[in-house]
Each structure stands twice: as structure tokens, then as C-alpha cells.
Amino acid sequence: MSNKSNNSGSNTLMGYFAGAAIIVALLTGVLIYTQLMGNPANFEGGDVVKGHPTNFLGIFHRGGFIVPLLLAVNIIVILVSIERFISMKAAQGKGNTTAFIHAIRNAMGKNDLDGAIAICDKQQGSLANVVRSGLTRYQIVKGNDKLTRDEKKTAIEKELEEATSLELPMLSRNLVVIATCVSIGTLIGLIGTVFGMIRAFAALANAGAPDTAALATGISEALVNTASGIVASTLAVIAYNYFSNRVDSMTHSMDEASYSIVSNFQANHD
């Protein structure tokens, strides 16, 4: 019951974090665009509207109103990645996962369930929580003469499955935010590119001589937004694949530990 309530509280906090991260990212993106990139020092003559950009900050400011959104996407990816890294580190526990599973197997090979549970308490983390739940159920059903061997095995397997199902949502929480940034980063960049090209072609279609300033601004807007969108999507893809692999690895470790517990029960009761 304690683990369930702790997981519920953690999931609620993580949900609040995702919402807060989005708001903070949007506000930060607007501030960077208006105060940092839009600083008159970044343009010739201090003219933000007509002055030629003198550095990359000024060039990116020419990307238009889409730039703050793209900055926000990048910031969201960074913030959620930091949160996921910290959460994954905590879920992994205090020691090496491979060494932990090896220690559990050694303890169970000696039928030392109390020792195995003590190892879980020392390790902590999601994997240790799953193993501890299975071992605790093992102890309970082991001395219950009213249950058959198959009923005991089923009870242990059910406990392991329930414990795993409680831990997995916490491990994959907020990954959907990063996955969404993979798509919207490129899409928002394309929207900015389209607006920039519209401005560029409007300058070419101008009566008489084309407005070269408007043409250059339109092309800059198109290229800046394309580059920013690609960067955002690239960061999101890298982060999503990294954390997905971490989740898969921990899930595999949970399955491996669960199999060891059930196998030990079968070996001792055949």
C-alpha cells in the first residue's frame, strides 16, 4: 500500500512538472527573443526593424514570431530530459543493476529470503521495489499450507506483475512530451519557413524593382526557422531514444529478476 501511495504521489508531481516546464519554456522563449535576440546592439545603427544583423542573435531574431515557439520546444526538451535523467537515476537504485540481480540470485540459491529482502532495502529503486514485492509474497505463500503449489506460484507471479505495472508508468512518464517535441519541432519550423518564403516571394512580386531588404528578411526568416526546428527535433529524437532504451533495459531487468524468483520457487517445490 505504501509503494502504491508513493507512486501515485510521484506521478502527480511529475504531471505538474510537465505543465510547469511548458509554461516556463514559453515564457523563457519570449524573453530570449525579445530581450536577448532583440537587443538593439545586435543590429546596425541599433535599429531592430531595419538594421542589418551584426551577429547570430540578430540573425535569429529575423526569424519572426515563430522563433519563441521553437526556443520553447528546445527548452522543454532540455528540462524534461533533466527531469527524466534524475528520475531514472533514482529508479535505478544505489548500486549496479547487474550486481544487484546477481546478489539476489545468490541469496535465493541459499534460500535466504530475508537476506534477499535486505539486499532490496539497501539497493532501493524501481527494480528493488518489484523484487521485494515478489519476495515478500514468496514468504507469505511459502508457509501457507492451504494453497496448492500452482496457487502459490500464481500468487507470486501476480504480485510481481502488479509491482511491475506500478513502476513502469513512473519510468516512462513525460516521455510522451519529448516524443511530441520530435514532431512539433519540425512542424513549427516548417510553418516559419512557409511564412518566410511568402514574404520573400512577396518582395519579388513587388511592382517595379524587388524590395531586396524584404527579400533578404523573408529568406532569413525561412532559413532560421528551418534550422531551429531541425535542432529541436534532433535533440528530442536523441533524448527520446536514450530514455526509451533506459526504460527497456530496466524492464528487462525486472523480467529477469521476476523469472529468477519464480524459477527458485518451482525448484524448491518440485
Secondary structure, 3 states (H helix, E strand, C coil): CHHHHHHHHHHHHHHHHHHHHHHHHHHHHHHHHHHHHCCHHHEHHHCCCCCCECCHHHHHHCCCCHHHHHHHHHHHHHHHHHHHHHHHHHHHCCCCHHHHHHHHHHHHHCCCHHHHHHHHHHHCHHHHHHHHHHHHHHHHHHCCCCCCHHHHHHHHHHHHHHHHHHHHHHHHCCHHHHHHHHHHHHHHHHHHHHHHHHHHHHHHCCCCCCCHHHHHHHHHHHHHHHHHHHHHHHHHHHHHHHHHHHHHHHHHHHHHHHHHHHHHHHHHHC
